[in-house]
Amino acid sequence: MRDYFLRRLLLIPPTILGVTMIVFVITRFVPGGPLERAIMEAQMASSGQGSQSSGNVSTMGEGSGLSDAQMQELKEYYGFDKPAIIAYFDWLARLAKGDLGTSTRYQDSVWGQIKGRFPISLFYGITTMIVTYLVCIPLGMLKAIKHNAPIDTYSSILVFFGYSIPGYALGSLLLLFFSARLEWFPMGGFTSLYFDDLSLPEKIGDIVSHAVLPLICYLIGSFAVTTLLMKNHLMDNMAADYMRTAVAKGLSYRSSVFRHALRNSLIPIATTFGQNVTLILTGSFLIETIFDIDGLGLLGINAVFDRDYPVVMGIVFLSSLLLLLGNVISDALVAMVDPRIRFK
């Protein structure tokens, strides 16, 4: 098993290289990049200055309002003065030194932008995972044991009703009713403007009041998947032959469920853990946009719209690394839950 996990860890660097190389090449050829935007701004500025002489226009780069020297400076600034493969290896060299580059929008280091928003995404991601597993696993067990009972029927209605509503749509409704009309919760943000002036208990209360509605939107979609996954697999294991054998040998039905069926039913839950880990980093940019949460999801989508490629590459690198590590952790959890599995 040790050799298996060592091989999995050794596969992480080449996988990240492949992912980042593909994304980097795409960013070089996608239209509307920072260089094109700079040229467009120069064209708009030059058009506002009136008509220019033909001799003066001849010195401009293809009528862009910029001279050839200025075009070269822009290419060097945005990193478009070299072929894509050379520029990619330059990016790797900076990455090896811990430098993710400089944001073309914020004029700040990419790592500084990510580090400032990471605690917010970490808070929502970890809280979502903890609450999901603490609620959905017991609820799935209860629904399997009480199958077709009223509690199973009513909880299924609530679960599917919540799953049918997109998180961002629910967020708009929650803001409209609980924030705008009832004024029970803030309209958005992670903290209040006067957060630094509050005492520690007041700071905790302020964060909780801002987090209630976004967490409902984060949790609403994952509840149905995890709950039904737990219920269906537990019901399959409860009907298995080994359960009847355990009961026939004198083990109580309750002990058989918790000691045998439950453990086998946790295997599919463990396999999806790696995918859920990415929520810690990426979150949901739609929910963050609605609630004005300055997390990594919102940073990433704004970077795509603004063609802020250094930020895009930084988030792609971190999310890929986190997903691959999460998959390795999932394999380890599966091996812990199911002793029959031996990785060779």
C-alpha positions as CSV (number, residue, x, y, z in Angstrom):
1,M,0.0,0.0,0.0
2,R,2.9,2.3,0.8
3,D,4.3,1.9,-2.7
4,Y,0.9,2.6,-4.3
5,F,0.5,5.9,-2.5
6,L,4.1,6.8,-3.3
7,R,3.4,6.2,-7.0
8,R,0.2,8.3,-6.7
9,L,2.1,11.2,-5.2
10,L,4.8,10.9,-7.9
11,L,2.1,11.2,-10.6
12,I,0.9,14.6,-9.2
13,P,3.7,16.7,-10.7
14,P,3.4,15.5,-14.3
15,T,-0.4,15.7,-14.1
16,I,-0.2,19.3,-12.9
17,L,2.3,20.1,-15.7
18,G,-0.2,18.7,-18.2
19,V,-3.1,20.7,-16.9
20,T,-1.3,24.0,-16.5
21,M,0.4,23.7,-19.9
22,I,-3.0,23.2,-21.6
23,V,-4.5,26.2,-19.7
24,F,-1.5,28.3,-20.4
25,V,-1.6,27.7,-24.1
26,I,-5.3,28.4,-24.2
27,T,-4.7,31.8,-22.5
28,R,-2.2,32.7,-25.2
29,F,-4.7,32.2,-28.1
30,V,-8.0,33.3,-26.5
31,P,-9.0,36.6,-28.1
32,G,-9.7,39.7,-25.9
33,G,-6.6,39.3,-23.8
34,P,-4.9,42.1,-21.8
35,L,-2.8,43.1,-24.9
36,E,-5.8,43.5,-27.1
37,R,-7.6,45.5,-24.3
38,A,-4.6,47.8,-24.0
39,I,-4.7,48.4,-27.8
40,M,-8.4,49.0,-27.7
41,E,-8.0,51.6,-24.9
42,A,-5.2,53.3,-26.9
43,Q,-7.5,53.4,-30.0
44,M,-10.3,55.0,-28.0
45,A,-7.9,57.5,-26.5
46,S,-6.4,58.4,-29.9
47,S,-9.8,58.7,-31.5
48,G,-10.8,61.3,-28.9
49,Q,-7.8,63.4,-29.9
50,G,-9.2,64.1,-33.4
51,S,-7.7,63.2,-36.8
52,Q,-4.0,62.9,-37.1
53,S,-1.7,63.5,-40.0
54,S,-0.8,60.7,-42.4
55,G,2.9,60.9,-41.5
56,N,2.1,60.6,-37.8
57,V,-0.2,57.6,-38.4
58,S,2.5,55.7,-40.3
59,T,4.5,55.5,-37.1
60,M,1.7,53.8,-35.2
61,G,1.4,50.0,-34.9
62,E,-1.4,49.1,-37.4
63,G,-3.5,52.1,-36.5
64,S,-3.6,51.0,-32.8
65,G,-2.6,54.4,-31.5
66,L,0.6,52.9,-30.2
67,S,4.1,53.1,-31.6
68,D,6.1,50.0,-32.3
69,A,8.2,50.6,-29.2
70,Q,5.1,50.9,-27.1
71,M,3.7,47.7,-28.6
72,Q,7.0,45.9,-27.7
73,E,6.9,47.3,-24.2
74,L,3.3,46.1,-23.8
75,K,4.2,42.6,-25.0
76,E,7.1,42.4,-22.6
77,Y,4.9,43.6,-19.7
78,Y,2.2,41.0,-20.4
79,G,4.6,38.3,-21.3
80,F,3.6,38.0,-25.0
81,D,7.0,38.8,-26.3
82,K,8.1,35.1,-26.3
83,P,6.7,31.9,-27.8
84,A,4.1,30.2,-25.7
85,I,6.3,27.2,-24.8
86,I,9.2,29.4,-23.6
87,A,6.8,31.7,-21.7
88,Y,5.3,28.6,-20.0
89,F,8.7,27.4,-18.8
90,D,9.5,30.9,-17.6
91,W,6.2,30.6,-15.6
92,L,7.3,27.3,-14.2
93,A,10.7,28.7,-13.2
94,R,8.9,31.4,-11.2
95,L,6.5,28.9,-9.8
96,A,9.5,26.8,-8.5
97,K,10.6,29.9,-6.6
98,G,7.1,30.4,-5.1
99,D,6.2,33.3,-7.4
100,L,2.8,33.0,-9.1
101,G,3.3,36.2,-11.0
102,T,1.7,39.6,-10.8
103,S,-2.0,40.3,-11.5
104,T,-2.6,42.5,-14.5
105,R,-5.8,43.9,-13.0
106,Y,-4.8,44.6,-9.4
107,Q,-1.1,45.2,-10.0
108,D,-0.4,43.0,-7.0
109,S,1.2,39.6,-6.6
110,V,-1.1,36.7,-7.5
111,W,-0.2,34.9,-4.2
112,G,-1.1,38.1,-2.3
113,Q,-4.5,38.1,-4.0
114,I,-5.1,34.4,-3.3
115,K,-3.8,34.6,0.3
116,G,-6.1,37.5,1.1
117,R,-9.2,35.5,0.0
118,F,-8.2,32.0,1.0
119,P,-9.4,32.3,4.7
120,I,-12.9,33.2,3.4
121,S,-13.1,30.3,1.0
122,L,-11.5,28.0,3.6
123,F,-14.2,29.0,6.2
124,Y,-17.1,28.3,3.8
125,G,-15.5,25.2,2.3
126,I,-14.7,23.4,5.6
127,T,-18.0,24.4,7.2
128,T,-19.9,23.1,4.2
129,M,-18.1,19.8,4.3
130,I,-18.4,19.3,8.1
131,V,-22.1,20.1,8.2
132,T,-22.8,18.0,5.1
133,Y,-21.2,14.9,6.5
134,L,-22.5,15.4,10.1
135,V,-26.1,15.8,8.9
136,C,-26.3,13.7,5.7
137,I,-24.7,10.5,6.9
138,P,-27.0,10.1,10.0
139,L,-30.0,11.2,7.9
140,G,-29.2,8.7,5.2
141,M,-28.9,6.0,7.8
142,L,-32.3,7.0,9.3
143,K,-34.0,7.0,5.9
144,A,-32.6,3.5,5.1
145,I,-33.6,2.0,8.5
146,K,-37.1,3.7,8.4
147,H,-37.6,3.2,4.6
148,N,-41.2,4.1,3.5
149,A,-41.9,5.4,7.0
150,P,-43.4,9.0,7.3
151,I,-40.0,10.4,8.3
152,D,-38.5,8.9,5.1
153,T,-41.2,10.3,2.9
154,Y,-41.2,13.8,4.4
155,S,-37.4,14.1,4.4
156,S,-37.3,13.0,0.8
157,I,-39.7,15.7,-0.2
158,L,-37.6,18.3,1.5
159,V,-34.3,16.9,0.1
160,F,-35.5,16.8,-3.5
161,F,-37.2,20.2,-3.2
162,G,-34.0,21.7,-2.0
163,Y,-32.0,19.9,-4.7
164,S,-34.3,21.2,-7.4
165,I,-33.5,24.8,-6.5
166,P,-30.1,26.1,-7.7
167,G,-28.1,27.6,-4.9
168,Y,-27.7,31.0,-6.6
169,A,-31.5,31.3,-7.2
170,L,-32.2,30.3,-3.6
171,G,-29.7,33.0,-2.6
172,S,-31.6,35.7,-4.3
173,L,-34.8,34.6,-2.7
174,L,-33.2,34.4,0.8
175,L,-31.7,37.9,0.4
176,L,-35.0,39.3,-0.8
177,F,-37.1,37.9,2.1
178,F,-34.8,37.5,5.1
179,S,-32.4,40.5,4.4
180,A,-34.4,43.1,2.5
181,R,-37.9,42.5,3.9
182,L,-37.4,41.1,7.4
183,E,-33.9,42.5,8.0
184,W,-32.9,39.5,10.0
185,F,-29.5,39.1,8.2
186,P,-27.0,41.4,6.4
187,M,-27.4,42.0,2.7
188,G,-24.0,40.5,1.9
189,G,-20.3,40.5,2.6
190,F,-18.2,38.3,4.9
191,T,-18.1,40.9,7.8
192,S,-19.5,44.3,8.6
193,L,-17.7,47.5,7.9
194,Y,-17.2,48.1,11.7
195,F,-15.9,44.6,12.3
196,D,-12.5,45.7,13.7
197,D,-14.2,47.7,16.4
198,L,-16.2,44.8,17.8
199,S,-15.3,42.6,20.7
200,L,-14.5,38.9,20.2
201,P,-18.0,37.6,20.9
202,E,-19.5,40.3,18.7
203,K,-17.0,39.4,15.9
204,I,-18.1,35.8,16.1
205,G,-21.8,36.8,16.0
206,D,-21.1,39.1,13.1
207,I,-19.4,36.4,11.0
208,V,-22.2,33.9,11.9
209,S,-24.9,36.4,10.8
210,H,-23.2,37.0,7.5
211,A,-22.6,33.3,6.9
212,V,-26.1,31.8,7.6
213,L,-27.7,32.5,4.2
214,P,-24.6,31.7,2.0
215,L,-24.1,28.4,3.9
216,I,-27.7,27.4,3.2
217,C,-27.1,27.9,-0.5
218,Y,-23.8,26.0,-0.3
219,L,-25.4,23.1,1.5
220,I,-28.7,22.8,-0.4
221,G,-27.2,21.0,-3.4
222,S,-24.9,18.6,-1.6
223,F,-27.5,17.4,0.9
224,A,-29.5,15.4,-1.6
225,V,-26.6,13.7,-3.2
226,T,-24.8,12.6,0.0
227,T,-28.0,11.7,1.8
228,L,-29.4,9.5,-1.0
229,L,-25.9,8.0,-1.6
230,M,-25.8,6.9,2.0
231,K,-29.4,5.6,2.1
232,N,-29.2,3.6,-1.1
233,H,-25.9,1.9,-0.3
234,L,-26.9,1.2,3.2
235,M,-30.2,-0.4,2.0
236,D,-28.2,-2.6,-0.4
237,N,-25.9,-3.8,2.3
238,M,-28.7,-4.4,4.8
239,A,-30.2,-6.8,2.2
240,A,-27.0,-8.6,1.6
241,D,-26.3,-12.2,2.5
242,Y,-23.7,-11.4,5.1
243,M,-26.3,-9.4,7.1
244,R,-28.6,-12.4,7.3
245,T,-25.7,-14.6,8.3
246,A,-24.6,-12.2,11.1
247,V,-28.2,-12.1,12.5
248,A,-28.5,-15.9,12.2
249,K,-25.3,-16.3,14.3
250,G,-26.9,-14.4,17.1
251,L,-25.7,-10.8,16.4
252,S,-28.5,-8.3,17.0
253,Y,-29.8,-6.5,13.9
254,R,-28.7,-3.1,15.3
255,S,-25.2,-4.3,15.8
256,S,-25.1,-5.9,12.4
257,V,-26.1,-2.6,10.8
258,F,-23.6,-0.5,12.6
259,R,-20.7,-3.0,12.6
260,H,-21.0,-4.3,9.1
261,A,-23.5,-2.6,6.8
262,L,-22.6,0.9,7.8
263,R,-18.9,0.4,7.3
264,N,-19.4,-0.9,3.7
265,S,-21.9,1.9,3.0
266,L,-19.2,4.5,3.8
267,I,-17.0,3.4,0.9
268,P,-18.8,5.5,-1.8
269,I,-18.9,8.4,0.6
270,A,-15.1,8.1,1.0
271,T,-14.5,8.0,-2.8
272,T,-16.3,11.3,-3.3
273,F,-14.3,13.1,-0.6
274,G,-11.5,14.1,-3.0
275,Q,-13.9,15.9,-5.3
276,N,-15.5,17.7,-2.3
277,V,-12.1,19.0,-1.2
278,T,-12.0,21.3,-4.2
279,L,-14.9,23.2,-2.6
280,I,-12.5,24.5,0.0
281,L,-10.7,26.5,-2.8
282,T,-13.1,27.2,-5.6
283,G,-16.5,27.5,-3.8
284,S,-19.3,28.9,-6.0
285,F,-18.7,32.1,-7.9
286,L,-22.4,32.6,-8.4
287,I,-23.2,32.4,-4.7
288,E,-20.2,34.6,-3.9
289,T,-21.4,37.1,-6.5
290,I,-24.9,37.2,-5.1
291,F,-23.8,37.6,-1.5
292,D,-20.8,39.9,-2.3
293,I,-18.3,37.4,-0.8
294,D,-14.8,38.2,-1.8
295,G,-13.6,34.6,-2.0
296,L,-11.5,32.7,-4.5
297,G,-14.5,31.7,-6.6
298,L,-15.3,35.3,-7.3
299,L,-11.7,36.1,-7.8
300,G,-11.3,33.3,-10.4
301,I,-14.4,34.3,-12.5
302,N,-13.4,37.9,-12.5
303,A,-9.9,36.9,-13.6
304,V,-11.4,35.0,-16.5
305,F,-13.6,37.9,-17.6
306,D,-10.8,40.4,-17.2
307,R,-8.3,38.1,-18.9
308,D,-6.1,38.3,-15.8
309,Y,-4.1,35.3,-16.9
310,P,-1.6,35.2,-14.0
311,V,-4.5,34.9,-11.5
312,V,-6.2,32.3,-13.7
313,M,-3.0,30.2,-13.8
314,G,-2.5,30.6,-10.0
315,I,-6.0,29.4,-9.2
316,V,-5.8,26.5,-11.8
317,F,-2.5,25.4,-10.2
318,L,-3.8,25.4,-6.7
319,S,-7.2,23.8,-7.5
320,S,-5.5,21.1,-9.5
321,L,-3.1,20.4,-6.7
322,L,-5.9,20.3,-4.2
323,L,-8.0,17.9,-6.3
324,L,-5.1,15.5,-6.9
325,L,-4.2,15.5,-3.2
326,G,-7.9,15.0,-2.4
327,N,-8.1,11.9,-4.6
328,V,-5.1,10.4,-2.8
329,I,-6.8,11.1,0.5
330,S,-10.0,9.5,-0.8
331,D,-8.0,6.3,-1.7
332,A,-6.5,6.3,1.8
333,L,-10.0,6.7,3.4
334,V,-11.4,3.8,1.2
335,A,-8.5,1.6,2.4
336,M,-9.3,2.5,6.0
337,V,-13.0,1.8,5.7
338,D,-12.8,-1.4,3.7
339,P,-10.1,-3.8,4.9
340,R,-10.6,-5.9,1.8
341,I,-8.9,-3.3,-0.3
342,R,-5.2,-3.6,-0.7
343,F,-3.5,-1.3,-3.2
344,K,-0.6,-3.0,-5.0
